[in-house]
């Protein structure tokens, strides 16, 4: 059985930045595709760390043919913005610079 994940809105200055829920097993935490102008540029996965009551969002950006882990944050909208930033300018984040072998 596959359960649909609720829609998440991204209050962003850029109306082309959207998210779509990824159907997941109901025993797993939700995931979303992050799209820019209909093109998939990243993914966000909800995670729980230890016994924390806070939910975290783990961002991944698709750039240079790689899926690069960015970082965790408790704010969904910030992860969307971080994915867009890393996708537009891979040299802007330490994670993409490292994995793509870019100089600082």
C-alpha positions as CSV (number, residue, x, y, z in Angstrom):
1,X,0.0,0.0,0.0
2,X,1.4,3.4,-1.0
3,X,0.3,6.5,1.0
4,X,0.3,9.9,-0.5
5,X,2.3,12.6,1.2
6,X,0.6,16.0,1.9
7,X,1.5,18.9,-0.4
8,X,4.0,21.4,1.0
9,X,3.9,25.0,-0.2
10,X,7.0,27.0,-0.8
11,X,6.5,30.7,-0.1
12,X,9.2,31.8,-2.3
13,X,10.0,34.9,-4.3
14,X,10.4,32.6,-7.3
15,X,7.0,31.1,-8.4
16,X,8.8,28.5,-10.6
17,X,10.0,26.7,-7.4
18,X,7.5,24.0,-6.5
19,X,7.4,20.7,-4.6
20,X,5.6,17.4,-5.3
21,X,5.1,14.6,-2.8
22,X,6.7,11.3,-3.5
23,X,4.5,8.3,-2.7
24,X,6.1,6.3,0.0
25,X,5.3,3.3,2.2
26,X,3.1,4.4,5.1
27,X,5.7,3.2,7.6
28,X,8.3,5.6,6.2
29,X,8.6,9.3,6.6
30,X,7.6,11.6,3.7
31,X,9.7,12.8,0.8
32,X,9.2,15.5,-1.8
33,X,10.7,16.3,-5.2
34,X,11.8,19.9,-5.6
35,X,11.1,21.3,-9.1
36,X,12.1,24.4,-10.8
37,X,10.0,25.3,-13.9
38,X,8.9,21.6,-13.9
39,X,12.4,20.2,-13.9
40,X,13.4,18.0,-11.0
41,X,16.4,19.7,-9.3
42,X,16.4,18.0,-5.9
43,X,14.6,16.0,-3.2
44,X,13.7,16.6,0.5
45,X,13.3,13.8,3.0
46,X,11.8,14.2,6.4
47,X,13.9,12.6,9.1
48,X,13.8,12.1,12.9
49,X,17.1,12.3,14.7
50,X,17.4,10.1,17.8
51,X,14.6,10.7,20.3
52,X,14.1,14.3,19.2
53,X,10.6,15.5,19.0
54,X,11.6,17.9,16.1
55,X,11.3,16.7,12.5
56,X,14.2,17.6,10.2
57,X,14.3,18.0,6.5
58,X,17.3,16.6,4.6
59,X,18.0,18.3,1.3
60,X,19.6,16.7,-1.8
61,X,20.4,18.6,-5.0
62,X,20.8,17.0,-8.4
63,X,23.7,18.7,-10.1
64,X,26.5,17.6,-12.4
65,X,24.9,14.1,-12.8
66,X,25.2,13.6,-9.0
67,X,22.9,13.6,-6.1
68,X,24.6,15.7,-3.4
69,X,23.5,15.8,0.2
70,X,23.3,19.3,1.5
71,X,22.2,19.5,5.1
72,X,19.4,19.1,7.6
73,X,17.2,21.9,8.9
74,X,13.8,22.0,10.7
75,X,12.4,24.5,8.2
76,X,11.1,22.9,5.0
77,X,11.2,26.3,3.1
78,X,14.8,26.8,3.9
79,X,15.8,23.5,2.4
80,X,13.9,24.3,-0.8
81,X,15.8,27.6,-1.0
82,X,19.1,25.8,-0.4
83,X,18.4,23.3,-3.1
84,X,17.6,26.1,-5.6
85,X,20.8,28.0,-4.6
86,X,23.0,25.0,-5.0
87,X,21.4,24.0,-8.3
88,X,21.8,27.6,-9.8
89,X,25.3,28.1,-8.5
90,X,27.1,24.9,-7.4
91,X,30.1,26.9,-6.1
92,X,27.8,28.6,-3.5
93,X,27.7,25.6,-1.1
94,X,30.6,23.7,0.4
95,X,29.0,20.3,-0.2
96,X,28.6,20.9,-4.0
97,X,32.1,22.4,-4.3
98,X,33.5,19.3,-2.6
99,X,31.6,16.7,-4.5
100,X,32.1,18.4,-7.9
101,X,35.8,19.2,-7.2
102,X,35.3,22.9,-7.5
103,X,37.9,25.3,-6.2
104,X,37.0,27.7,-3.4
